[in-house]
Amino acid sequence: MGTKKFNTFEYAGDTFTGDPGLKGLHRQEAFDSPYGHVFVIAAGEGAGSDQPELVDVVIERIRYYFTNETDDKASEATKNALVYTSGYLYQLSKKYPRPGADRIHCLCVLFHDEEIYYSTTGRLCLSVFDGRKVVPFLTEGYGDQSGRSKPFGEEGTVSSYMGQKPLADDIDVVGPVEPADEDILLMGSGSVCRWFQSRQAKKLLHDPMPLQAKVSRLLRYASDELQGTPAAAMMMVCFYNLKNKRTAAVAEEQPVQPKGTAKTYAGGGMPDNVFSKLIETIKGNNLLKIVLLAIVSVIVGYMFYDLFIYDPHPAVPVSRIQEETEDQLVAEEDVLDGEEIVFPDDVEYVVRSGDTWRRIYRQFGVCSYFIINHPPNEGRFGSDGGLIAGRRLEIPVKYSARSELNPVYYTYFTLDKVGGSCEHASREFIADFKESVGLQE
């Protein structure tokens, strides 16, 4: 499916079925409900021919619950939906015994009043990309719901699967988590989970390409690199126009494991006793502690300087735009009556690392179409029309929706006219504007 857009978020999802003959079926689904928008990922490991039907039952029952059971609080809806669905699957499996019914995973996420709630059982993953790093909330391998990041683990660490018992009382709801503008929620199952923390994933998430393209590429990474191309499902949700302008996603510390057990991670593992010996060595050597402290101080200082002080490409305005005064504001009807037309000069802007078209619009109020097709900017974009860090662009603020940048004509380029995603911006739109103010092409 393509990217689906709404007022405060957009999402995309896809699945990879894996090589023929491999076990399991992975599905992703999203739908609206009286509580808000619901995102579901379900996956099965059984090899029986009834396995696809069982995964379908999970998706269908969760949709049914959110559509019909509207008396719950939003904070309990995801948990109750999984409890109900698990009980339904248990009774169905007892009535019609089928192999593999005890190997079904499910993640249910609810976006309600700009807050996220989620519940899960089985082996699935959930992370948030805050523009700088991927913050894991749930990593494949753990089924308990403490809300902390869980490392990959062995199969025996999973606390339960869907339909194992008549009442799944070990399912908890986690939330609320308040996402911020431009946060990206990552949900997945199977092989794709191990790619959320990869360098390729972080580079891909910075790219301004559509969400659907990002989902497809991440699934392709997983299928190309892992032998046997195991099945996977994935969804991405990008938030915008939210009241929370600062990222609230913070991963808690890893759960403490009993001494002597192995801690395993996505990229490998280190036995607990080896780690303990390393800590003891550092504690017993004062010189080593001083050296490590100095190194950490230098790194932290450099990061602070690089992030908050140093600017390799400062923005340089072509012309200084004076502060807006009452006698500078000209009503639109006066322009249409033949007032002299004076367009504001372009503003020069240097593209920064991590810039997106949405960020540039927020700063200048100019749609990407007008910038890309502005003659001075010819040849300054990537082959796909994307932004390139370090390139200098001329921003035609004569098409701006910001009154302080374009005090005469800004009302013509507001989002209610160019569209919430600037979908109406085109040559025809500019032609209509010029015609309305009496300009010739």
Long-range contacts (C-beta under 8 A, 24 or more apart in sequence): 1-212, 2-210, 2-212, 3-210, 3-211, 3-212, 4-30, 5-420, 5-421, 6-37, 7-241, 7-420, 8-114, 8-239, 8-240, 8-241, 8-242, 9-37, 9-111, 9-237, 9-238, 9-239, 9-240, 10-211, 10-237, 10-238, 10-240, 11-39, 11-211, 11-235, 11-236, 11-237, 11-238, 12-210, 12-211, 12-212, 12-214, 12-215, 12-235, 12-236, 13-39, 13-215, 13-233, 13-234, 13-235, 13-236, 14-212, 14-215, 14-216, 14-219, 14-233, 14-234, 15-219, 15-231, 15-232, 15-233, 15-234, 16-190, 16-191, 16-192, 16-219, 16-222, 16-223, 16-229, 16-231, 16-232, 16-233, 17-231, 18-223, 18-228, 18-229, 18-230, 18-231, 18-232, 19-228, 19-229, 22-228, 22-229, 22-230, 22-231, 23-47, 24-51, 24-190, 24-230, 24-231, 25-51, 25-52, 25-55, 25-231, 26-55, 26-189, 26-190, 26-231, 26-232, 26-233, 27-55, 27-56, 27-59, 27-233, 28-187, 28-233, 28-234, 28-235, 29-59, 29-63, 30-235, 31-63, 31-66, 33-66, 33-67, 34-66, 34-67, 34-70, 35-66, 35-70, 35-72, 35-74, 35-77, 35-110, 35-112, 36-74, 36-110, 36-111, 36-112, 36-113, 37-110, 37-111, 38-62, 38-63, 38-66, 38-108, 38-109, 38-110, 38-111, 39-108, 39-109, 39-110, 39-111, 39-187, 39-235, 39-237, 40-106, 40-107, 40-108, 40-109, 41-106, 41-107, 41-124, 41-187, 41-188, 41-189, 41-233, 41-234, 41-235, 42-104, 42-105, 42-106, 42-107, 42-162, 42-189, 42-233, 43-104, 43-105, 43-106, 43-122, 43-123, 43-124, 43-189, 43-190, 43-231, 43-233, 44-100, 44-103, 44-104, 44-105, 45-100, 45-103, 45-104, 45-105, 46-99, 46-100, 46-101, 46-103, 46-104, 47-99, 47-100, 48-98, 48-99, 48-100, 50-98, 50-99, 50-100, 50-101, 51-100, 54-89, 54-93, 54-98, 54-100, 54-101, 54-104, 54-163, 55-104, 57-85, 57-88, 57-89, 57-92, 58-85, 58-89, 58-104, 58-106, 58-162, 61-85, 61-88, 61-89, 62-106, 62-108, 74-110, 74-112, 74-113, 74-115, 74-117, 75-117, 75-173, 75-175, 75-176, 76-173, 77-110, 77-112, 77-117, 77-173, 78-108, 78-109, 78-110, 78-117, 78-118, 78-119, 78-173, 79-119, 79-171, 79-172, 79-173, 81-108, 81-119, 82-106, 82-108, 82-119, 82-120, 82-121, 82-162, 82-168, 82-171, 83-167, 83-168, 83-169, 83-171, 85-162, 86-121, 86-162, 86-163, 86-164, 86-165, 86-168, 86-171, 87-166, 87-167, 87-168, 89-162, 89-163, 90-163, 90-164, 90-165, 90-166, 91-166, 92-163, 93-163, 101-163, 102-161, 102-163, 102-164, 103-161, 104-161, 104-162, 104-163, 105-161, 105-162, 105-189, 106-162, 107-138, 107-187, 107-189, 109-185, 109-187, 110-175, 111-237, 114-178, 114-179, 114-242, 114-243, 114-244, 115-175, 115-176, 115-177, 115-178, 116-175, 116-176, 116-177, 116-178, 116-179, 116-185, 117-173, 117-174, 117-175, 117-176, 117-177, 118-173, 118-174, 118-175, 119-145, 119-171, 119-172, 119-173, 119-174, 120-145, 120-171, 121-159, 121-160, 121-161, 121-162, 121-168, 121-170, 121-171, 122-158, 122-160, 122-161, 122-162, 123-155, 123-158, 123-189, 124-187, 124-188, 124-189, 124-193, 125-186, 125-187, 125-188, 125-189, 125-193, 125-196, 126-185, 126-186, 126-187, 126-188, 127-185, 127-186, 127-196, 127-197, 128-177, 128-179, 128-183, 128-184, 128-185, 128-186, 128-247, 128-249, 129-183, 129-184, 129-186, 129-202, 129-205, 130-180, 130-183, 130-247, 130-249, 131-182, 131-183, 131-247, 131-354, 133-202, 134-186, 134-196, 134-197, 134-201, 134-202, 134-205, 135-249, 135-250, 135-251, 136-196, 136-197, 136-251, 137-174, 137-177, 137-249, 137-251, 139-193, 139-266, 140-189, 140-193, 140-194, 141-264, 143-170, 144-170, 144-172, 145-170, 145-171, 145-172, 145-173, 145-174, 146-172, 146-174, 146-255, 147-174, 147-252, 148-251, 148-252, 148-253, 148-254, 148-255, 149-251, 149-252, 149-254, 150-255, 151-254, 151-263, 151-264, 151-265, 151-266, 152-194, 152-264, 152-265, 152-266, 153-264, 154-264, 177-248, 177-249, 178-244, 178-248, 179-239, 179-242, 179-244, 179-247, 179-248, 179-249, 180-239, 180-242, 180-244, 180-245, 180-246, 180-247, 180-248, 180-249, 181-239, 181-240, 181-241, 181-242, 181-244, 181-245, 182-238, 182-239, 182-240, 182-356, 182-358, 182-359, 183-238, 183-239, 183-247, 183-249, 184-211, 184-236, 184-237, 184-238, 184-239, 185-235, 185-236, 185-237, 185-238, 185-239, 186-234, 186-235, 186-236, 187-234, 187-235, 187-236, 187-237, 188-232, 188-233, 188-234, 188-235, 189-232, 189-233, 189-234, 190-222, 190-230, 190-231, 190-232, 190-233, 191-222, 191-223, 191-226, 191-229, 191-230, 191-231, 191-232, 192-218, 192-219, 192-221, 192-222, 192-232, 192-233, 192-234, 193-232, 193-266, 194-222, 194-266, 195-221, 195-222, 197-266, 197-267, 206-353, 206-354, 207-386, 208-356, 208-357, 208-386, 208-387, 209-384, 209-386, 211-236, 211-238, 240-358, 313-350, 313-351, 313-352, 313-389, 313-390, 314-350, 315-348, 315-349, 315-350, 316-348, 316-350, 317-347, 317-348, 318-345, 318-346, 318-347, 318-348, 318-394, 319-344, 319-345, 319-346, 319-347, 321-347, 321-397, 321-404, 321-405, 323-404, 324-403, 324-404, 324-407, 328-407, 329-403, 329-407, 329-408, 330-407, 330-408, 332-409, 332-411, 332-412, 335-408, 335-409, 335-437, 336-436, 336-437, 336-438, 338-438, 341-408, 341-437, 341-438, 341-439, 342-408, 343-398, 343-409, 344-397, 344-398, 344-400, 344-405, 344-406, 345-397, 346-374, 346-376, 346-394, 346-395, 346-396, 346-397, 347-394, 347-395, 347-397, 347-405, 348-392, 348-393, 348-394, 348-395, 349-392, 349-393, 349-394, 349-395, 350-390, 350-391, 350-392, 350-393, 351-387, 351-388, 351-389, 351-390, 351-391, 351-392, 351-393, 352-389, 353-389, 354-389, 355-387, 355-389, 356-387, 357-387, 360-387, 360-395, 361-422, 364-395, 364-397, 364-400, 364-402, 364-405, 365-397, 365-400, 365-401, 365-402, 365-405, 365-406, 365-410, 365-413, 366-395, 366-396, 366-397, 366-399, 366-400, 366-401, 366-413, 367-399, 367-413, 367-418, 367-422, 367-425, 368-422, 368-425, 369-422, 369-425, 369-426, 370-396, 370-399, 370-425, 370-430, 371-395, 371-396, 373-427, 399-430, 409-433, 409-437, 412-436
